[in-house]
Amino acid sequence: MALNPVSGVDRQPDKLDYASPTQFRFGINQLPKVEFFTTACNLPGINLGQYEYGTPFKNIPIAGDKLTYEQLNITFIVDEFLENYRTLHEWMVGIGFPKNRKQFSDFRSNKSTQVSSVDTATPSVDSVGKAVPDASFYSDAFLIILSNKNNPIVTIDFQNCFPVSLSSLQYDQSATDVNNLIATATFSYQIYEFLDC
C-alpha cells in the first residue's frame, strides 16, 4: 500500500515562536497568598504504562489502560511574615492533625478557604456514613501559559489538589549576600486538563 506524501507546504508550522519557560502564572484556590510569590512550577508528565503479551518468540507490548500523573511542584518566595508558608503548613497540619483530632475538625469546618465549587471536591464519608465533599482538604489549581507578549495562551486546570510535602526554611547569619528564602511544595491531584484561553 502506497503512502500519500505530504507536501512541503503542509509541513510548514503556522506558529514559529518557541515556548518560554518564564512566561507563566500559577494559582491555587486554597493558597491565594502563594500565587504572587510563585517563581517556578512544573507541568507534570504522564505515563500510560504497558503490558507485555507473552509469545514463544517475543513478548508483544500492549498499551496500558491507566494513566499515572507525576506530582505538581512549585517554588515560591516566602514573604517576611511567613504568611504564604504558614498557610500551606496549616493546610497540611489540618489533614494530618499531629496533636489531636480537633485540628482535623477545625480545618474541615473552615469555609473561608474552600474551593470554588464544592461539588468538584473529592468526597469522603462523614460520621453517619454519608458521602460529603471535603472542600477544605482539596483545592483546584491552574497554570496559565503566557505568550511572549504576556497574553494567556492555554490554561492547565488541576483538579482536587492536596499538598504532600513542604520544604524546610534555612536561616543562616553567616551568609554574605541576602538571598530571599525560597520554599518548595509538592502536590498530588486527581487529573489535569488543557483549556483554551
C-alpha positions in Angstrom: 0.0 0.0 0.0 1.5 3.3 -1.0 1.7 6.2 1.4 0.3 9.5 0.5 3.1 12.0 0.5 2.6 15.3 2.4 3.5 18.4 0.6 6.2 20.8 1.9 3.6 23.5 2.5 1.6 21.2 4.7 4.7 20.5 6.8 5.3 24.2 7.5 4.3 25.2 11.0 1.9 28.1 11.4 3.5 29.4 14.6 7.3 29.8 14.8 7.7 31.2 18.3 9.2 28.9 20.9 7.7 28.3 24.4 9.4 30.4 27.1 10.0 28.9 30.5 9.5 32.3 32.2 6.0 33.1 30.7 3.5 31.6 33.1 1.2 32.3 36.0 0.3 29.8 38.7 -2.5 29.9 41.3 -4.3 27.7 43.7 -7.6 28.5 45.3 -6.6 27.3 48.8 -3.4 29.4 48.8 -4.2 32.9 47.4 -1.0 34.4 49.1 1.3 31.9 47.3 0.2 32.9 43.8 2.0 36.3 43.7 5.3 34.8 45.0 5.5 31.7 42.9 8.8 31.6 40.9 8.7 28.1 39.4 6.1 25.5 38.5 6.2 22.3 36.5 3.7 20.9 34.0 3.7 17.2 35.3 4.4 14.4 32.9 2.1 11.4 32.4 2.8 7.8 32.0 0.4 5.3 30.4 2.5 2.2 31.0 2.3 -1.0 29.1 1.6 -4.7 29.4 3.5 -7.5 27.6 1.7 -10.3 25.9 4.0 -13.4 26.1 4.7 -15.5 23.0 7.2 -18.2 22.3 9.3 -15.8 20.2 9.0 -12.2 21.6 6.8 -10.5 24.2 4.4 -8.1 22.4 3.9 -4.7 24.1 0.3 -3.7 24.6 -0.8 -0.2 25.6 -1.7 0.2 29.3 -5.1 1.3 30.5 -4.4 3.6 33.4 -2.6 7.0 33.4 -0.1 7.8 36.1 0.4 11.6 36.7 3.6 13.0 38.0 3.4 15.3 41.0 2.9 19.1 40.8 5.9 21.0 42.2 6.0 24.7 42.9 8.7 27.0 44.2 7.8 30.3 45.9 9.5 33.2 47.7 8.5 33.3 51.4 7.1 36.6 52.5 8.5 38.4 55.5 5.7 37.4 57.9 5.7 33.8 56.6 2.0 34.1 55.7 2.2 32.1 52.5 4.4 29.4 54.1 2.2 29.2 57.2 -1.0 28.9 55.1 0.4 25.8 53.3 1.7 24.5 56.6 -1.7 24.8 58.3 -3.3 23.0 55.3 -1.0 20.0 55.8 -1.5 20.1 59.6 -5.3 20.1 59.2 -5.1 17.0 57.0 -2.5 15.2 59.2 -3.7 16.5 62.7 -0.5 15.6 64.6 -1.6 16.8 68.0 -5.3 16.0 68.3 -8.4 15.3 66.2 -9.7 18.8 66.9 -7.1 20.1 64.4 -8.8 17.9 61.8 -12.3 19.1 62.6 -11.3 22.7 62.9 -9.7 22.7 59.5 -12.5 20.8 57.9 -15.1 23.3 59.1 -13.2 26.2 57.8 -15.2 27.5 54.9 -13.2 30.7 54.2 -10.6 28.8 52.1 -12.8 26.1 50.5 -12.7 25.5 46.7 -15.0 27.5 44.5 -17.2 24.5 43.6 -18.0 22.1 46.4 -19.4 19.6 44.0 -16.0 19.0 42.5 -14.2 18.2 45.7 -13.2 14.6 46.3 -15.8 13.1 48.7 -15.2 11.3 52.0 -17.5 9.6 54.4 -18.9 11.5 57.5 -19.8 10.1 60.9 -23.2 8.6 59.7 -21.7 7.0 56.5 -22.9 9.7 54.1 -20.5 10.9 51.4 -19.7 14.5 51.8 -17.2 16.7 49.7 -14.1 17.7 51.6 -13.9 21.2 50.2 -11.4 22.4 52.7 -9.0 19.5 52.1 -8.8 19.7 48.3 -8.4 22.7 46.0 -8.3 23.3 42.3 -5.2 25.0 40.8 -4.3 26.4 37.5 -1.2 27.0 35.4 -1.6 29.7 32.7 0.9 29.6 29.9 1.6 33.1 28.5 2.8 34.2 25.1 5.9 36.3 24.6 3.6 39.3 24.9 2.1 38.1 28.2 -1.2 37.1 26.7 -2.8 33.9 28.0 -2.5 31.0 25.5 -3.6 27.9 27.4 -4.7 27.1 31.0 -3.9 23.8 32.7 -6.6 23.0 35.2 -5.5 20.8 38.1 -8.5 19.2 39.9 -8.6 18.3 43.6 -5.0 19.1 44.6 -3.7 18.5 48.1 -0.1 19.1 49.5 2.1 16.1 50.2 5.4 17.9 51.1 6.7 21.3 52.1 10.4 22.1 52.2 12.3 23.5 55.2 13.5 27.1 55.5 17.2 27.6 56.0 18.3 30.6 58.1 22.0 31.5 58.1 23.7 34.5 59.7 27.0 33.7 58.0 25.5 34.4 54.6 27.5 37.2 52.7 24.6 38.1 50.4 21.0 38.5 51.4 19.0 35.9 49.4 15.3 35.6 49.6 14.0 32.5 51.4 12.7 30.0 48.9 10.3 27.1 49.7 9.1 24.3 47.5 5.9 22.4 47.8 4.7 19.2 46.2 1.1 18.4 45.4 -0.9 15.4 44.3 -4.1 15.8 42.3 -6.8 13.8 40.6 -6.3 14.9 37.0 -5.3 17.9 34.9 -6.8 19.2 31.6 -5.8 21.7 29.0 -8.3 24.6 28.5 -8.0 27.1 25.6 -8.0 30.7 26.8 
